[in-house]
Amino acid sequence: MQYTPFISDIELPFYSSLASLKVDHDKLDDSARKVLGLYEIKPSDRPEESCRMQILGNALLKDDVPAGYYRAEGVIKNVNTIEEYRNADKPAILQLAGKTIWDAINDGTIYSCPSLLASFTVLSFADLKKYKFSYWFAFPAIHSSPPWVPTASPINKDETDSTGQKPVGHASQQLTEPETVNLVEAVQTWRYGVDARQHGFFLAKKVWAAPDAKPLKGPYEWQISSLSGYEEGFFDNSKEGDRYVCFADPSNYDDAPSWVLRNLLVLVQKRWKLNKVQIMRYRDLHSRRDQGRTLIMTLETDSSQTSTTIEGSGAQPTLPKITGWERNPAGKLAGRTVDLKEYMDPQRFVFD
């Protein structure tokens, strides 16, 4: 299965903020700093330009998530020399970033900060004399072992959903307009009561009307929960065909979900011990909830394959393979350099 990687998208004022912080506060201290990343569902983007990780001008100073955006946890290390930037241990940086996610999955702290599944790290160098900024983003993705593949079979060959029908046998299926409208309303209501770190990843289930229950708007209603609900019985008494593990998907490719699904699937496989799951690629906006862009995928792993990680009582799980350094516009694994002299040089604004 293909995944759509993130594209770094830095707002110009961020460079000024980074330079000011270096001069006025950090000086020679190159300790890593937190930086807020944002991504959004934007149907108007061309597929190849979707999945943008946006770094706003205030990303080093503010922690608020604007309406319509999803939060990503970022770290930036701004080194002192171009040599340090070029010679930095890139594999070690990526491993450390991936291990942070892996450890949070294994110890359960991921439930308090699911946005860590969409985390990133930035290595940078700011040449303040020439107003040049070199940087390289890494979006750590943990590889599942065995890997997940789309399947056309139902979640359970012997099971039907509550309508008496088996799930549609496609690798990906689209919700109907009424389903989507009700889903978006349920998700929106849930978000009002949880922290922004929860918004990008959640659980959903269909709850069907019982004969003696109060009337529903339709044959069923959607109920939403944070990821932690999985271990708190959220899916108890619901059929497998009515259960969905969901993530906000900024990818506009119908056949290539965004990069963050990789880490979510590691949680599903390693913590929940599932080898088959219904994934909901949530791609709808409240303002356009009648468009019905959300997709459902049934994924499974080959349970006969042996995992490369160590399982068992008392065993410390081995860190799986991690990838994620961003490719430059030429498609090469390399960082980027921007020349902002025209934007930042004070002399540009001095007139005779």
C-alpha positions in Angstrom: 0.0 0.0 0.0 1.2 3.5 -0.9 1.2 6.4 1.6 1.3 10.1 0.8 4.3 11.8 2.6 4.0 15.2 4.2 5.4 18.2 2.4 7.0 20.9 4.6 5.4 24.3 4.1 7.1 27.2 6.1 5.5 30.6 6.4 8.0 33.4 5.7 7.6 35.1 9.1 8.8 31.9 10.8 12.3 32.5 9.5 12.3 35.9 11.2 11.1 34.4 14.4 13.8 31.7 14.3 16.5 34.3 13.6 15.3 36.6 16.4 15.2 33.7 18.8 18.8 32.7 17.9 20.2 36.2 18.3 18.2 37.4 21.4 17.8 34.2 23.4 19.5 31.0 22.3 22.8 32.4 21.0 25.2 29.4 21.0 22.7 27.1 22.7 21.5 24.7 20.1 19.2 22.6 22.3 16.1 21.3 20.5 12.9 23.4 20.8 9.3 22.6 20.4 7.6 23.8 17.2 3.9 23.5 16.4 3.0 21.9 13.1 -0.4 22.1 11.5 -2.1 20.2 8.7 -5.6 20.5 7.2 -8.2 18.7 5.1 -8.3 20.9 2.0 -10.3 19.4 -1.0 -9.2 22.2 -3.3 -5.5 21.2 -3.2 -4.2 19.1 -6.1 -3.4 15.6 -4.8 0.4 16.2 -5.2 0.1 19.4 -3.1 -2.0 18.0 -0.3 -0.5 16.6 2.9 1.2 19.9 3.7 2.8 20.3 7.2 2.4 24.0 7.8 4.8 25.9 10.0 3.2 29.3 10.8 5.1 32.4 11.7 4.3 32.0 15.4 5.0 28.2 15.5 7.9 28.7 18.0 5.9 30.9 20.4 2.2 29.8 20.3 0.5 26.6 21.1 -3.0 27.3 19.8 -4.5 25.4 16.9 -6.6 27.5 14.5 -10.0 26.3 13.6 -10.0 23.8 10.8 -6.4 22.6 11.5 -5.0 19.5 13.1 -2.1 19.5 15.4 1.3 17.9 14.9 4.1 17.7 17.6 7.3 19.1 16.2 10.9 19.6 17.4 13.5 21.8 15.8 17.3 21.7 16.4 18.9 24.9 15.0 22.7 24.2 15.0 25.4 26.8 15.0 27.4 26.1 11.9 26.8 24.7 8.4 29.3 22.0 9.1 27.3 20.8 12.1 24.2 20.8 9.8 25.9 18.8 7.1 27.6 16.3 9.4 24.7 15.7 11.8 23.9 12.1 12.4 20.8 12.0 10.4 19.9 8.3 11.0 20.3 8.9 14.8 18.0 11.9 14.6 15.3 9.9 12.8 15.6 7.0 15.1 15.2 9.2 18.2 12.1 10.8 16.7 10.6 7.4 15.8 11.5 6.0 19.2 9.5 8.7 20.9 6.4 7.6 19.1 7.2 3.9 19.6 7.7 4.3 23.4 4.4 6.3 23.7 2.6 3.5 21.9 4.1 0.8 24.2 3.6 2.6 27.5 0.1 4.0 26.6 1.0 7.7 26.9 0.0 8.0 23.3 -3.6 8.2 24.5 -3.0 11.6 26.2 -1.3 13.0 23.1 -2.4 11.2 19.9 -1.0 14.1 17.8 2.4 12.5 18.5 1.5 10.0 15.7 1.9 13.0 13.3 5.1 14.3 14.8 8.1 15.6 13.0 11.6 16.9 13.6 13.6 19.6 11.9 17.4 20.0 11.6 18.3 23.6 10.6 21.1 26.2 10.3 20.5 29.9 10.0 23.2 31.9 8.3 22.2 35.2 9.7 24.8 37.2 7.8 23.7 36.1 4.4 20.0 35.5 5.4 20.1 31.9 4.2 18.3 29.1 6.0 19.1 25.5 5.5 16.7 22.9 6.9 15.6 19.3 6.6 12.3 17.8 7.8 11.9 14.3 9.0 8.4 12.8 9.4 9.1 9.5 11.3 7.1 6.6 10.1 7.3 3.3 11.9 6.9 0.3 9.7 4.5 -2.5 10.7 5.8 -6.0 10.6 4.1 -7.9 9.0 2.9 -5.1 6.7 -0.7 -4.1 6.2 -2.4 -4.6 2.9 -5.9 -3.6 1.6 -8.3 -6.4 1.3 -11.6 -6.8 -0.6 -13.0 -9.3 1.9 -15.4 -8.3 4.8 -13.9 -7.7 8.2 -15.3 -11.1 9.2 -16.3 -13.5 6.5 -19.0 -15.0 8.7 -20.4 -11.7 10.0 -22.9 -9.2 8.8 -23.4 -5.7 10.0 -26.5 -4.7 11.8 -28.4 -4.3 8.6 -27.9 -7.9 7.8 -25.6 -7.2 5.0 -21.9 -8.0 4.6 -19.5 -5.1 4.3 -18.9 -4.0 0.7 -16.1 -6.0 -0.8 -13.8 -3.3 -2.1 -10.4 -2.1 -0.8 -12.0 1.3 -0.3 -15.6 2.5 -0.1 -17.2 5.9 0.2 -19.9 6.8 2.7 -23.2 8.0 1.5 -24.2 11.7 1.8 -26.6 11.1 4.8 -24.0 8.9 6.5 -21.4 11.6 6.0 -23.6 14.5 7.3 -24.4 12.6 10.5 -20.8 11.5 10.9 -19.4 15.0 10.6 -21.9 16.3 13.1 -21.0 13.6 15.6 -17.2 14.3 15.1 -17.7 18.0 15.6 -19.7 17.5 18.8 -17.0 15.2 20.2 -14.2 17.7 19.4 -15.9 20.4 21.5 -15.2 18.2 24.6 -11.6 17.1 24.0 -8.2 18.6 23.7 -6.9 19.6 20.3 -4.2 16.8 20.6 -7.1 14.3 20.3 -8.7 15.7 17.1 -6.7 13.9 14.5 -7.2 10.3 15.6 -10.4 8.8 17.0 -12.8 5.8 17.1 -16.2 5.6 15.5 -19.0 3.1 15.7 -22.5 2.7 14.4 -25.2 2.3 17.1 -28.5 0.9 15.8 -31.9 1.7 17.2 -33.3 -0.8 19.7 -37.0 -1.5 19.6 -37.6 0.1 23.0 -35.0 2.9 22.6 -35.7 6.5 21.8 -36.1 7.3 18.0 -32.9 8.1 16.1 -32.6 10.5 13.1 -31.8 7.5 10.9 -31.5 3.7 11.1 -28.4 4.3 13.3 -26.3 7.0 14.8 -22.6 7.6 15.0 -20.8 7.6 18.3 -17.2 8.9 18.6 -14.5 8.3 21.1 -10.8 9.1 21.7 -8.3 6.3 20.9 -8.2 5.4 24.6 -11.8 4.2 24.3 -10.5 1.0 22.7 -9.1 -0.2 26.0 -12.2 1.2 27.9 -14.8 -0.9 26.2 -16.0 1.5 23.5 -16.4 -1.2 21.0 -18.1 -3.7 23.4 -21.4 -5.1 22.1 -20.9 -3.6 18.6 -20.4 -5.8 15.6 -17.0 -5.8 13.9 -18.5 -4.3 10.7 -19.7 -1.3 12.7 -16.3 -0.5 14.2 -13.9 2.1 12.7 -10.4 3.3 13.6 -10.3 6.8 12.2 -7.8 9.5 11.4 -8.1 13.0 9.8 -6.5 12.4 6.3 -5.1 15.5 4.5 -4.3 13.3 1.4 -6.4 14.0 -1.6 -5.3 10.8 -3.3 -8.1 8.2 -3.2 -5.6 5.3 -3.2 -2.8 6.7 -1.0 -3.6 7.7 2.6 -1.4 10.2 4.3 1.8 9.3 6.1 0.3 9.4 9.6 -1.6 6.2 9.0 1.6 4.3 9.3 2.1 5.1 12.9 -1.6 4.6 13.7 -1.4 1.1 12.3 1.5 0.3 14.5 -0.7 1.2 17.5 -3.4 -1.1 16.1 -1.0 -4.0 15.5 1.3 -3.8 18.5 -0.9 -2.5 21.3 -4.3 -3.7 20.3 -3.0 -7.0 18.7 -5.3 -6.7 15.7 -4.5 -8.2 12.3 -7.6 -6.9 10.5 -9.2 -3.5 10.9 -11.6 -1.0 9.3 -9.8 2.3 8.8 -11.8 5.5 8.2 -10.0 8.1 6.2 -11.9 11.1 7.5 -11.7 13.8 4.8 -14.8 15.9 5.2 -15.2 19.5 6.4 -18.1 20.7 8.5 -18.8 23.5 6.0 -19.0 20.9 3.2 -20.3 17.9 5.0 -22.6 17.0 2.1 -19.7 16.2 -0.2 -19.0 12.7 1.2 -15.2 12.4 0.7 -14.5 10.1 3.7 -13.3 6.7 2.7 -13.4 3.3 4.5 -10.6 0.8 4.0 -10.3 -2.7 5.3 -6.7 -3.6 6.0 -5.1 -6.8 7.2 -1.8 -8.4 7.9 -0.5 -11.9 7.2 -0.8 -13.3 10.7 1.3 -16.3 9.6 4.4 -14.1 9.2 6.7 -13.6 12.1 7.0 -10.1 13.5 10.5 -8.6 13.6 9.8 -7.3 17.1 10.2 -9.2 20.3 6.9 -10.1 22.0 6.3 -11.8 25.3 6.2 -11.3 29.0 9.0 -9.1 30.2 10.5 -8.6 26.7 11.2 -5.0 25.6 9.8 -4.6 22.1 12.6 -4.0 19.5 12.3 -0.7 17.6 11.1 -1.5 14.1 12.3 0.1 10.9 11.8 3.8 10.7 11.8 6.1 7.6 10.8 9.6 7.0 13.4 12.2 5.8 11.7 14.5 3.4 12.8 14.5 -0.2 13.6 17.8 -1.9 11.7 19.1 -5.0 14.1 17.1 -7.2 13.0 13.9 -5.5 16.3 13.4 -3.7 16.9 12.7 0.0 18.4 16.1 0.9 17.6 19.2 2.8 16.6 22.6 1.4 18.1 26.1 1.4 16.2 29.3 1.1 17.8 32.7 0.4 15.7 35.4 2.2 17.9 38.4 1.7 15.3 40.2 -0.3 12.8 39.6 2.5 14.9 40.1 5.7 17.9 42.4 4.8 17.2 45.8 6.5 19.4 47.5 3.9 16.8 46.6 1.3 14.5 49.2 3.0 17.1 52.0 3.1 16.6 54.6 0.4 18.8 57.5 -0.6 
